Amino acid sequence: MVYMNNTLLINHKHKTKMIAHRGLAGLRVENTLPSFTLAAHASHYGIEFDVHRTRDGEFIIHHDEDFKRIYGSDIVIAENDYPTLLAASMSLGEENKIIRLIDILELCHQHNKKIILEIKALFSKDDIKEMLVVCQPFIEEMVVISFMYENLVLTRELGFRGPMQLLYFNEINQELIDKLLAINAAANIHHRLATKETIAKLHANGIKVNAWTVNELGIADRLIGDEIDFITTDILE
C-alpha cells in the first residue's frame, strides 16, 4: 500500500481506468476547486462531477439539489440565481465556493483528464442543448452520465456521439441491457452489483462497466481482477 498526494495507490496491470469522484471527495470538499485540483495532479484517467442549472441559466457544479449538506443552507439551486448561490457557498471560505461548468471543463482539459459529466437533475431538451453549447470546445473529451435515462436519450438526440453511462443500482437484467444498447451507453453500477458474472455478461453484450463508489483496496483489486473497465473512487489512485 503506497500513498501519493494522500490517495491510496493501486498497483495493477489490467486496463481498468480510475475516475476521481466529485474530484477526490474523500480528501477535500467535494465538487470544489481544491478537490478537482488534487485529482488533476493525480494519476486518474478522468474527473467526475455533477451539473445543475440555476434559475438564471448558469450551469454549476454541485451534487445535491440544495446546499444543506455541504454549505449548511437550505437554498435550492433551481430556485435561485448564480450570484445568490455563489454568496451562499462562501460559508466554507472562498476556496470552497461553487464553480461553474466552464471552469471544470477548462481544468480537465489543461490536465488531460477525461471529463465525466453527470447530469444530476432531470434536464429539459433546451437545458441539455445549452449545456452542450458550453461543452462544445471540449466535446471530444467528454463522457456524459446520469441516473436518468431520459437525459441520456435527449443527449443522443441532440447529436452527442461520445461515450455515455447510465448510473444504475437495481438488478442487471435484459431490459437494462436493451436500454443501454439502444443508446450505445455503458453501465455505471454500484460496486455491490459488479460481480464477476455481471461484468462478464455486460461485456458479452459489448457494454463497458464502471463501478461506484469504490474506496476499499480489496474491492478495487477484486474488480480489477474481474476486468472491470472503470472504477469511480473518492480516495484511491
C-alpha positions as CSV (number, residue, x, y, z in Angstrom):
1,M,0.0,0.0,0.0
2,V,1.5,3.3,-1.1
3,Y,0.4,6.9,-0.6
4,M,0.8,9.7,-3.0
5,N,-1.0,13.1,-2.7
6,N,-2.9,11.5,0.2
7,T,-4.5,9.0,-2.2
8,L,-4.1,5.2,-1.9
9,L,-2.3,3.8,-4.9
10,I,-3.3,0.5,-6.5
11,N,-0.8,-1.5,-8.4
12,H,-2.4,-3.3,-11.3
13,K,-1.7,-4.5,-14.8
14,H,-5.2,-4.5,-16.2
15,K,-6.6,-1.7,-18.3
16,T,-9.0,-0.6,-15.6
17,K,-9.2,3.2,-15.5
18,M,-9.6,5.2,-12.3
19,I,-12.1,8.1,-12.1
20,A,-11.9,10.7,-9.3
21,H,-15.4,11.1,-7.8
22,R,-16.5,14.7,-7.4
23,G,-12.8,15.4,-7.6
24,L,-11.3,13.5,-4.8
25,A,-14.2,13.9,-2.4
26,G,-12.7,11.8,0.4
27,L,-9.8,14.2,0.7
28,R,-11.3,17.7,0.0
29,V,-14.7,19.3,0.0
30,E,-16.5,17.6,-2.9
31,N,-17.1,19.3,-6.2
32,T,-14.8,22.3,-5.3
33,L,-11.7,23.6,-6.9
34,P,-9.4,22.1,-4.2
35,S,-11.0,18.7,-4.8
36,F,-10.6,19.0,-8.6
37,T,-7.1,20.4,-8.4
38,L,-6.0,17.4,-6.3
39,A,-7.5,15.0,-8.8
40,A,-6.0,16.9,-11.7
41,H,-2.5,16.4,-10.3
42,A,-3.1,12.7,-9.5
43,S,-2.9,9.8,-12.0
44,H,-6.7,9.4,-12.6
45,Y,-8.0,8.9,-16.1
46,G,-10.9,11.2,-15.5
47,I,-12.7,13.5,-13.1
48,E,-16.4,13.1,-12.3
49,F,-18.6,16.0,-11.3
50,D,-22.3,16.9,-11.0
51,V,-24.1,19.6,-13.0
52,H,-27.2,21.6,-12.0
53,R,-28.7,24.6,-13.6
54,T,-29.6,27.8,-11.7
55,R,-32.7,29.9,-12.1
56,D,-30.8,32.4,-14.3
57,G,-29.4,29.7,-16.6
58,E,-25.9,29.2,-15.3
59,F,-24.6,25.6,-15.1
60,I,-22.9,25.0,-11.8
61,I,-21.1,22.0,-10.1
62,H,-22.8,20.6,-7.0
63,H,-24.2,17.2,-6.1
64,D,-27.4,17.9,-4.1
65,E,-30.4,20.0,-5.2
66,D,-29.8,22.3,-2.3
67,F,-26.8,23.5,-0.2
68,K,-27.8,22.0,3.2
69,R,-25.3,19.0,3.4
70,I,-22.3,20.9,2.1
71,Y,-22.8,24.6,2.9
72,G,-25.4,24.4,5.7
73,S,-28.0,26.3,3.8
74,D,-31.5,25.3,2.7
75,I,-31.1,27.3,-0.5
76,V,-32.3,25.4,-3.6
77,I,-30.2,25.6,-6.8
78,A,-33.1,25.7,-9.3
79,E,-34.9,28.4,-7.4
80,N,-32.0,30.8,-7.1
81,D,-29.7,32.8,-9.4
82,Y,-26.0,32.2,-9.7
83,P,-24.8,35.3,-7.6
84,T,-27.1,34.3,-4.7
85,L,-25.8,30.7,-4.8
86,L,-22.2,31.9,-5.1
87,A,-22.6,34.1,-2.0
88,A,-24.2,31.3,0.0
89,S,-21.3,28.9,-0.9
90,M,-18.8,31.3,0.8
91,S,-19.8,29.7,4.1
92,L,-16.8,27.4,3.8
93,G,-14.4,30.0,2.6
94,E,-13.7,31.4,-0.9
95,E,-11.6,28.4,-1.8
96,N,-14.6,26.0,-1.4
97,K,-17.2,28.1,-3.3
98,I,-19.2,26.6,-6.1
99,I,-17.7,26.7,-9.5
100,R,-19.2,26.9,-13.0
101,L,-19.3,24.1,-15.6
102,I,-16.9,26.0,-17.8
103,D,-14.3,26.2,-15.0
104,I,-14.1,22.4,-14.5
105,L,-14.1,21.8,-18.3
106,E,-11.1,24.0,-18.7
107,L,-9.3,22.4,-15.7
108,C,-9.8,18.9,-17.1
109,H,-8.6,20.0,-20.5
110,Q,-5.5,21.6,-19.1
111,H,-4.5,18.5,-17.2
112,N,-5.5,16.0,-19.9
113,K,-8.3,14.4,-17.8
114,K,-11.4,12.8,-19.2
115,I,-14.4,14.9,-18.4
116,I,-17.0,12.7,-16.7
117,L,-20.1,15.0,-16.6
118,E,-23.1,13.8,-14.6
119,I,-26.4,15.5,-15.4
120,K,-27.8,15.4,-11.9
121,A,-31.3,16.8,-12.3
122,L,-33.9,15.9,-14.9
123,F,-33.0,18.4,-17.7
124,S,-35.2,19.6,-20.5
125,K,-34.1,19.3,-24.1
126,D,-33.3,23.0,-24.1
127,D,-31.2,22.6,-20.9
128,I,-29.2,19.9,-22.5
129,K,-28.8,21.7,-25.8
130,E,-27.5,24.8,-24.0
131,M,-25.2,22.7,-21.8
132,L,-23.7,21.1,-24.9
133,V,-23.1,24.6,-26.3
134,V,-21.0,25.3,-23.2
135,C,-19.2,22.0,-23.6
136,Q,-18.6,22.2,-27.4
137,P,-14.9,23.1,-27.2
138,F,-14.3,20.1,-25.1
139,I,-16.9,17.7,-26.6
140,E,-14.3,15.1,-27.7
141,E,-13.0,14.8,-24.2
142,M,-16.4,14.1,-22.5
143,V,-18.3,11.2,-21.1
144,V,-21.9,12.1,-20.2
145,I,-23.5,10.1,-17.3
146,S,-26.9,10.2,-15.5
147,F,-29.2,8.2,-13.3
148,M,-32.0,9.4,-15.6
149,Y,-32.2,7.5,-18.8
150,E,-34.2,10.4,-20.4
151,N,-31.3,12.7,-20.0
152,L,-29.1,10.3,-22.0
153,V,-31.7,9.8,-24.7
154,L,-32.1,13.6,-25.2
155,T,-28.3,14.0,-25.2
156,R,-28.1,11.5,-28.1
157,E,-31.0,13.1,-29.9
158,L,-29.1,16.4,-29.8
159,G,-26.1,14.9,-31.6
160,F,-23.7,13.9,-28.9
161,R,-21.8,10.9,-30.2
162,G,-19.3,10.4,-27.3
163,P,-19.3,7.8,-24.5
164,M,-22.3,7.8,-22.1
165,Q,-23.0,5.8,-19.0
166,L,-26.3,5.1,-17.2
167,L,-26.0,5.1,-13.5
168,Y,-27.9,2.2,-12.0
169,F,-28.3,0.4,-8.7
170,N,-31.0,-2.2,-9.4
171,E,-30.9,-5.7,-10.8
172,I,-28.9,-6.1,-14.0
173,N,-31.4,-7.7,-16.4
174,Q,-32.1,-7.9,-20.1
175,E,-34.3,-4.8,-20.0
176,L,-31.3,-2.7,-18.8
177,I,-29.0,-4.3,-21.4
178,D,-31.5,-3.4,-24.2
179,K,-31.8,0.2,-23.0
180,L,-28.0,0.6,-22.9
181,L,-27.6,-0.9,-26.4
182,A,-30.4,1.4,-27.7
183,I,-28.3,4.5,-26.9
184,N,-24.8,3.0,-27.1
185,A,-24.2,3.5,-23.4
186,A,-22.1,1.8,-20.7
187,A,-23.3,0.6,-17.3
188,N,-22.3,2.6,-14.3
189,I,-23.3,0.5,-11.3
190,H,-22.9,0.3,-7.6
191,H,-19.9,-1.9,-6.8
192,R,-22.1,-4.5,-4.9
193,L,-23.8,-5.2,-8.2
194,A,-20.5,-5.5,-10.1
195,T,-19.9,-9.3,-9.6
196,K,-17.6,-11.2,-11.9
197,E,-20.7,-12.7,-13.6
198,T,-22.4,-9.4,-14.1
199,I,-19.3,-7.8,-15.6
200,A,-18.8,-10.7,-17.9
201,K,-22.5,-10.6,-19.0
202,L,-22.3,-6.9,-19.8
203,H,-19.0,-7.4,-21.7
204,A,-20.5,-10.2,-23.7
205,N,-23.1,-7.7,-24.9
206,G,-20.4,-5.2,-25.8
207,I,-21.2,-3.0,-22.8
208,K,-18.4,-1.4,-20.7
209,V,-18.8,-1.3,-16.9
210,N,-18.0,1.4,-14.3
211,A,-18.4,0.7,-10.6
212,W,-19.1,3.3,-7.9
213,T,-18.1,4.4,-5.3
214,V,-15.1,2.2,-4.5
215,N,-12.9,3.3,-1.6
216,E,-11.5,0.0,-0.3
217,L,-8.4,-1.6,-1.8
218,G,-9.8,-5.1,-1.5
219,I,-12.9,-4.3,-3.5
220,A,-10.9,-2.4,-6.1
221,D,-8.4,-5.3,-6.5
222,R,-11.3,-7.7,-6.9
223,L,-13.0,-5.6,-9.6
224,I,-9.7,-5.1,-11.4
225,G,-9.2,-8.9,-11.4
226,D,-12.7,-9.3,-12.8
227,E,-11.6,-6.9,-15.7
228,I,-13.9,-4.0,-14.9
229,D,-13.4,-1.1,-17.3
230,F,-13.6,1.8,-14.8
231,I,-13.6,2.4,-11.1
232,T,-15.0,5.6,-9.6
233,T,-13.5,6.5,-6.2
234,D,-13.2,9.2,-3.6
235,I,-9.6,8.3,-2.4
236,L,-8.0,5.5,-4.5
237,E,-5.4,6.2,-7.2
